[in-house]
Amino acid sequence: MTHLPNSVQGRDLKYLLHPVTNARAHEKHGPLIITRGEGVRVFDDTGKDYIEGLAGLWSVALGFSEQRLVDAAIRQMQQLPYMHLFASKGHEPSVLLAEKLVQMTPDGLDRVHFTNSGSEANDTVIKMVWFYNNAIGRPEKKKFIGRIKGYHGITIAAGSLTGLPANHKGFDLPLDFARHVSTPHFWRFGEEGETEDQFSDRLATELEEMILTEGPDSVAAFIGEPLMGAGGVIVPPRGYWDKVQTVCRKYDVLIVADEVINGFGRTGRMFACETYGIKPDVLVLSKQITSSYQPLAAVVFSDAIYQGIADGSDRLGTFGHGYTTSGHPVATAVGLECISIIEERDLVSNAARMGQILRKGLARYADHPMVGEVRGAGLIAAVEFVSDKTSKAGFEPVGLAAQAVVTACQAHGLILRVSGEAVCFCPPMIITEEEVRDLLHRFDLAMNDAFAMIAA
């Protein structure tokens, strides 16, 4: 595709390296330039509209034109555009948001530390847990266990917790402190004749065996998304989280719930820890906390961890960690307003209702010759494609069908995301029934086009 050198597309190709993109392929097809947003839709530079079926990156809860968030940012910019939190400095928005998060999150989470992104938050969790264990006299207890296909960010440390090959290859990751156990995906990995409960038992046994092999005195934490997002919207099997928590408590392994995608209503409850009965020691939040209008993330953690860190900071003279923009006043002011809107408009209930309509609509494809599984919870879903329904074999190359569908979706004005063999859905939580049905209609057109192309 040829773009004029002085056009936005041409300048993009000349100057910009895009994240999570094949740079050579990008040089051939060029960027889709988005110029504005309205509700659940965004518009390109030709005026064409797209339903943003992944809410940006799983994150724009309130859609792309929420004036109250803009106004909250402007008010804070006018009053106090920036102040840090280092060396006992503070400002009202960060204090009020920390208080709100402690009040609304599951019991046992009593303190908050702010960062700018989920990646930074999980990187911070690693350092906090290491600092805590050093402070309480457990210097060997440093390993983290994640899951294959889990996603916890992209920094060197958080990227090591992530269990996706594309985020490891070429980067010399993961680092040695990170271990990974199996993906809790019953449809894909359940053995013949195995029940869902037996599958969960097997995965809990695998976790326990890893802890024993590594040595309980060396394993600090288990980290997991309650419902796995970027790995393909993988819903945990029945009993999984109860069994995993039992193993972790047996060996004094901290439980870190990564709700960067799940949090603030995505699974039909305010937090997915409520949906799946998880009682974490650490909760990680981002994305929908500001509807991504501002970069912000939060680590919410237990008083026990706080007390250990506080004692360690007293002995060393400081807790030597933080970012220039940790708890930025504009970001935290927008976060407060975003949570207020979610609560006032009962968007958690709306996500549950619209999610039922979305998943019922997608379930119509269960018998499609190219579809292996339709899955989801709340307002998050996926359709996984197979080349053979009996063997559940994928395509060669991997993602052939999923990418064909997503490409066809974009042509029909619907933006979705590929994860392996799956196409993922995560529209803004403000979506209406009419808009869900429009989304499904555009997806149907794309399915027809993609299937015709693959079958040809």
C-alpha angles and dihedrals in degrees: 000000000000120000126187109255093235096045119102088251092051093048090047090056091048101046114017133082107199123216119245092006137124098242096202093048089048090055089058102046102024129211132309102233113214114201106177146357136219123182110312092345136084127194131217128219091273092055095253114148126225129189103231096226094180096046090239100295099351087292123088097095095167098042128243104298110046103149095192090065091049090050092048090053092048093049092051093044089054094047104036115349095183142005129153128226097223122124097013097309117143145172134201102251094056092046094048093046092048089051092048093050093050090049096049103037124083119292117276097041107109111157137050135208118186129217134166102251144011090255091055090044093055091043086053092049090057092051093044092052092047091048091047094050091047090050095052095045102262101115094157095056099092112115123110125206119209133164134261106259091020117134122210104153144288111267116109093264100035089042087058089058090051113092102206119113094217089062092050106039113095093010100077090241148186104052117223098260091068126084129178134211129193127301111257094230109134097185092053103034107024112118124237110282092008118133123221090253091050090050090053090048090052093051092047089051090050090053092049092049091051092051090050093046093050092040122255090242089062100046113088106172149358114221126196144152107242086227112017111238119178091032089068110291094284113187113212116249121248112288094006100121095043091054094044092050091050090055093047094050091048091060100033092249114157118238115226115191111200105206096163088124100021100050130104098028109319095127094043095267126077089254129016089227084073091047093054103028097248121162103193130191089210129027121194119204135179140121103054091038087087098010081248091285085124131020108254140141134173136208109206113191146169127278089240091061090044093052092051092048092046092052091047092050089051093053094045097037096243147021092247099207136093145100132252089245100035106144092002108199094231093048094047092046089053089047092055091050092046093054090047090055093047090053098041094050094039090232091166089066090043090054090052093049097043090044090059090053092046095048092044089052093048091047087071087075095058091100094044109122091234097047123089103173141001112201144159148116130231111342097340125086146155140204114209119204128215135186090214122027095201098052094029088226116168130223132276115263095033111257096019094136096037092052091047090053094047091048090051090047091056090051088054094047102263124118116206135153135242122226110179105297093346135091111213131214126198110147124182113286091238091067116132129218090253090053092047089054090048089051090051091048092053090047091051091053090049092049090054092050095045095046092049090052095047093044093050 
